[in-house]
Structure formats: structure tokens, C-alpha cells
Amino acid sequence: MTNSQQPPAEAVRVDVVVPVLNEEKELEPNITTLRAYLKEHCPYRWRIVIADNGSTDRTPEIAKMLEARWPGEVTHFRLEERGRGRALRHAWLASDADIVSYMDVDLSTNLNAFMPLIEPLVRGEYQVAIGSRLKKGARVTRQWKREIISRAYNLLIKLLFPRRRFSDAQCGFKALTREAVQKLVPRVRDQGWFFDSELLLLAEKEGYRIHEVPVEWIEDLDTRVKIIPTAWEDVKGLIRVRLGL
């Protein structure tokens, strides 16, 4: 898919990866919601991949049950080690889909943004696409502390990488072509939350144009993300990448 002509829908395969860690409460209802959305709105051949990275609750059991309930539409795998980046690396590199994507299991990002996210990749106009909570047109509902940390982090990226053009590094709503995955992901070192930022910085360095979609995003107050430690790890990651360049 290197030109701007739309290929036949039946010729396109899309994987939607959902990384999970101890999500026994949200997994079944939210995968059910995601599946219903894809069946109604996605004309391509799609598959939901539940990527369990180190859960210690009933998440693996529920993932296995969902795979049995919807064979061919839902699949899962389990990694004993934790790390969102590790889960995405495993799922994306193992995929033979034309487009690979991921979203957070809490579905904080409104699913109506999914088709606008992947369509330019299907047409071959872009190789990387991201949801943005900071682009004009986005609608965001979250606590002031998380808002400040997010904006400060993206400002730091802009200061350290003045030529950076993407607006929101950490929104859990992204898609890549298989070609981009094979070229970029093996070179990303981080296994955790900084995986997204490092991937995007590398993509821009290699000349990839990044398609951005303004999203409607509502914070999940039951999130497993520890904001301050995660932000600090991200800052250390930025410094590592900047020194590496």
C-alpha cells in the first residue's frame, strides 16, 4: 500500500491490539463494545488482539473466554513480563496485518476516531497515525494534575526536539502500516510507557509523516498508570534519546 489509491476492503487486514494489565472488570464489557463498533463501522478484515502483560487477576481467564466466544475476531496472548511497550512490540512484530493499531482497554478515546485514524494509512498517504488530545478540535475531560503533567511533558519534547511536529506523544490511540512497524519497532529500546514517544521521535527522524486525529478523550479515574513515576521515566527516556541523537 504505497500509493494513494484505495485498495478493495476485503484485501485489507487490520489488527487492533489492546494491552491489558489486571483489567478483569473492564475487559469483557469494553472488548464487547469494541467488537460491536468494528462490526458496524470497519469495512476491512479486522481482529482484536488482547495483549496481557503480567496480569495477576482473572484477566487471562477472561481473555481466553472472549477468544473462545468470538474465534477469528478476538485472540489473545500472555507475556509474563510487564510493560506496554513490550506487549506492543510482541503483538505488532508478530502480526501479518496491513495495518496494526492499539488502544487502551478503558476506551478513554472515543471510538469514532478509529476510522479517521486508519483510513489515510490504508490509502498509502501516511505510514504512522496518532490520536491527539492537544490538536485543534480535540475534546478532553481529565483532572487538572494530569492535564498539567501532559502539557508539560509535550512542551519538554518540543524543547528537546525543536523540529518535532506531532502534538501528543502519549495518547493511547495509534496505528502504523506493517512496513513502518518492521522498520521502526525493532529499533525502539523502551519496553514501558515511553515506547510511544520513542517510536514517534524515531519515525520523524526517518522522515515518516505522522497523521494526527483530534480525539474526544475522557480520563479513566480507575487507571493503573502511576502518573508521577511514569512521567519521570518518560523524562529519562527523552534525555536518553536526545543524547543518542
N, C-alpha and C positions, 0 to 999 in steps of 0.2 A: 504493500500500500504506500507507494511513493509518489503518486500523482493525486490531483485534486478531484478525480472522478469518483463518484460514489459506487463502491462495489455492490453486487447483489447482497441483500441482507442475509440470505442463507449461507453466503460464503464467509461471513464474519463471525468469529468466536470471541466472546468477552468473558473474562474471569473477574468476579467481584470477591476480593479477599477481605475477610472480616477477622482481624486479630482479636483474640479474647484471652483474658486472664481473670479467672474467678467471676464469671458472669452468669451463674446459674439462674438468677432471677430474670435477667433481661434477654438471655439468649433465645429462648423459644419464641416469645412474642415478637421480638424485633426481627429475627430471621423470617418469621411468618409474614411480617409487614413488608420486608424487603423482597421476598419472593413474589408476593402479590403485586408489588409495584413493577417488577421486571416482567412478569407475565402480561401485564396490561400495557406497558409503555415501551419495552425494549424489543425491537423487531429482530434483533440478532440472536444467534445461538449463545446462550449465557449459562453460567454456572456460578453458584455461590460456594466459596471455599472458606470454611471455618478453620482458622489457624490458631490452635490452642498452644500457648507458650507457657507451660509450667503451672497450670491451674491445679489447685488442691481441693476444690469443692466438687460439685456434681457436673461441672461444665463438660468434661469429656464424655460422660454418660449421656447428657442431653444432646451433644453434638452427634454422637453415634446414632441416637434415636432419630434425629432430624434427617440424617443421611439415609437411614432405612425407610423413613416415611416418604421422602422425595428422591429416589435414586435417579442419578443423572442430572438433577437440578441442584442438589446440595451434596457436598462432600466435606470431609474434614481430615485433618492430620494433627498430630500432637508432637511437640518438642518438649523435652524435659527442662531445658534451659529457658529462662525468661528473656524478654527483650522484644519489643515491637519490631525493631529493625531486623532482628534475627528471623522472626516469623515471616516478614515480608520478603526478605531475601530468599528464604526457602521456597515460599509459595510462588513467587514470580519467576525464579530461575527454573523451577520445575514445570512451569506452565507452557503449553504449546498454543495458547490462545493468541489471537492477533492483537487484542487489547487486554492489558491487565490493569486492574484498578484496586483501590481499597477504600474502605470507610470504617469509621468507628462503630462498634456494636450498639452504642447508645442512640445512634441515628440522630445525633445533635444537628447535623446538617440536613436540611430539608431535601428529600429525595427528588424533588422536582428539578434539582440542578444536575442530576446524573446524566441525562441525555445531552444537555448542552456541554457537559464535561467531555464526553467521549466522541461526539459526532465529528469535531474537527480532526481527531486522530483517525477515525475511520476514513475520512476523505483524504487523508495524507497531508493535510495542511500544517499539522503540528505533530511532534512526537511525544510531548510532555504536556499534561494539563493538570491544573490545580484549582481547588476551590479557594476563594479568598473572602475573609471576613473584613478586610480593610479596603477593598476596591469599591469604587462608587457604585451604589445600588445594593450593596450588602445590607442585611438587617441582622443585628446581633443583640442577643439578650444574655448578659452574664454579669457576675459580681464585679464591683469596681476594682478589687485587688487583682483579679485575673486579667481584667482589661488593661490595667496599667502595666503589668508584667509583660503581657503580649506585645503591647505597643513599644515598650522599652526594648524588648528583645529584637523586634524588627528594625527599630532605629539603630541598634548596635550593629546589626548586619549591614545596614546602609552605610554606617561609618567605616566599618572594616572592609567593606566591599563596595566602593562608591559606584561601580558600574552595574551593580545588581539591579535588575529591572522588576523581578517578581515582588509582590507586595506582602504576601502572607506565607511564611515558610512552614508553619506548624499545623495548619488546618488539616484534620484527618479525612481528606477527601481528594484523592489524586488518581491519575491514570497515565499510563505510558504505553507506547507501542512495544511489541515484542523486541524489535530491533534496538530500541532505546534501552530496554531492560538488559539485554545481553551485553551491550557496550558499557553501560554505566554502573549497574548494581555490583558487579564483581569488584569494582574499584572503590566502593563505599566501605569505609572501615568501621563505622559505628554500628553497634548492634541494638541500640536502645532508641530513645526518643529523638536524638539528634540525626538519626538516619535520614529523615525528610530533608532537613536543611542541607546536609552534606550532599545528598543526591541532587538537589536543585542547584547548588553552587557549582557542582561538577558539570551538570547539564549546561549551564550558561557558559562555563569555561570552554566546553567543547562545541559551542556555537548553536546549541538547540534553542529554538524559540519556544517559550512557555506560554501556553494558552491559559488565561485566568477567567474564572467564572465567579461573579459575585454571588454569595450564598446567603440564605436565611439560616441562622445558627442560634440554637438555644442551649445554654450550658446545662450539662447534666450534673446536678448537685451531688449525685452519688458516685462521681467519677473516682477511679482508682489512681489517677495521676496525682502525685505529690508535687505540688506546684513549685515550691522553692527549690528542693533538691534537683528537680528536673531542669529548672531554669539554669541552675548553676552548672549542671552537666552540659547543657547546651552552650553556655558561655565558654566553657573549657574547650568544647568541640570547635567553636568558631575560631578561637585562638590557634588551635592546632592546624586547622585548615588554612588560616591566613599565613601562618609561618611556613606551612608547606608550599604555598604558592610563591 
